[in-house]
Amino acid sequence: MRCKRRKLKSAVRIGDRYGLIIMSSHPEKCPDSINIDLNINRISRNIFIFCFTAALGFVLLDLFVNYYELTRFKIIHRFCNIAREDSFASWFGTTQTFMVALTLWLLFFLLNHAHQPRLKVWGWFLIAGLFTYIAVDDGIELHERLGSVFEIAFKPRPYLGLPLSWPSKLLQYFPSYPWQVLFAPFFGVMGLFASIFLWREFRLNSVKLLLILAMACFVIAVGLDFIEGLNKYHKWNIHTMILERYGLREYTVRHFSKSLEEFLEMSGITLFWTAFIQYFKFLPKNNIRFFIKANTHQKRSAELTV
């Protein structure tokens, strides 16, 4: 059965088996096709509620199960400890970031086949690559490991009587974690690029607000990580100030600082994901049709409307 459709704006064949057709107006639904209508506002709202609730739940699990030890099993404590890399919260954060990366690769794929300007397409390619890297980094602790290698290779050794190289001088004067010296230029440049590019791409003020809040979450989280790496006698160490003022345990202050950092990172990723899903409303064509050919005589189609 053939389905009537309006004027076609662009059609792209992908290899010999697949084709993608993006239509400029809402077609009549085909009875022999899979038709899926997506409510972008509802999807983004549900994802935001679910992810934010999960992040808050991990904080509460850490507080009651791990810190207050509601169970005597230490294994359960470690499982709920939001500061550990092998905890449930860490797995959720890595998976969530990877899902954001997949969303971005889908956006890149659609914009590329919609014949958008190359600079725009490559901009989304870089954003997708950035979040893919962040997901991989979260999973294997890449920046911490490379930071340790950097520290071992260039740690100042004055007893050898050799002149200091410029990386050694950076390590000598930088007060916090070595990985921040190594990765600060990369994250600074990519963060600035992402902020400018996404600000120009997001058309609605509400989506721009999500961008601002997401960037603020990550800036504060990096700041907390910087403070965590300071010597406890450093004048910028807020942990020491809190300890002296309120008489708390050092573990308590450091742990809940880490808990806040992890919560802000998950919240930032949630805000980014919500904004990226909202961007589907700005696609140049609002109907996407995939044609899948099983053989030369048979063709199946699936239509996605956003």
Stockholm file with secondary structure:
# STOCKHOLM 1.0

chainA/1-306         MRCKRRKLKSAVRIGDRYGLIIMSSHPEKCPDSINIDLNINRISRNIFIFCFTAALGFVLLDLFVNYYELTRFKIIHRFCNIAREDSFASWFGTTQTFMVALTLWLLFFLLNHAHQPRLKVWGWFLIAGLFTYIAVDDGIELHERLGSVFEIAFKPRPYLGLPLSWPSKLLQYFPSYPWQVLFAPFFGVMGLFASIFLWREFRLNSVKLLLILAMACFVIAVGLDFIEGLNKYHKWNIHTMILERYGLREYTVRHFSKSLEEFLEMSGITLFWTAFIQYFKFLPKNNIRFFIKANTHQKRSAELTV
#=GR chainA/1-306 SS CCCCCCCEEEEEEETTTEEEEEESSCCCCCTTSEEEECCHHHHHHHHHHHHHHHHHHHHHHIIIIIISCSSSCHHHHHHHCTTSTTSHHHHHHHHHHHHHHHHHHHHHHHHHHTTCCHHHHHHHHHHHHHHHHHHHHHHHTHHHHHHHHHHHHHCCCGGGTCCCCHHHHHHHHCCSCHHHHHHHHHHHHHHHHHHHHHHHHCCSHHHHHHHHHHHHHHHHHHHHHHHHTSCTTSTTCHHHHHHHHHCCCHHHHHHHHHHHHHHHHHHHHHHHHHHHHHGGGGCSCSEEEEEEEEETTEEEEEEEEC
#=GC SS_cons         CCCCCCCEEEEEEETTTEEEEEESSCCCCCTTSEEEECCHHHHHHHHHHHHHHHHHHHHHHIIIIIISCSSSCHHHHHHHCTTSTTSHHHHHHHHHHHHHHHHHHHHHHHHHHTTCCHHHHHHHHHHHHHHHHHHHHHHHTHHHHHHHHHHHHHCCCGGGTCCCCHHHHHHHHCCSCHHHHHHHHHHHHHHHHHHHHHHHHCCSHHHHHHHHHHHHHHHHHHHHHHHHTSCTTSTTCHHHHHHHHHCCCHHHHHHHHHHHHHHHHHHHHHHHHHHHHHGGGGCSCSEEEEEEEEETTEEEEEEEEC
//
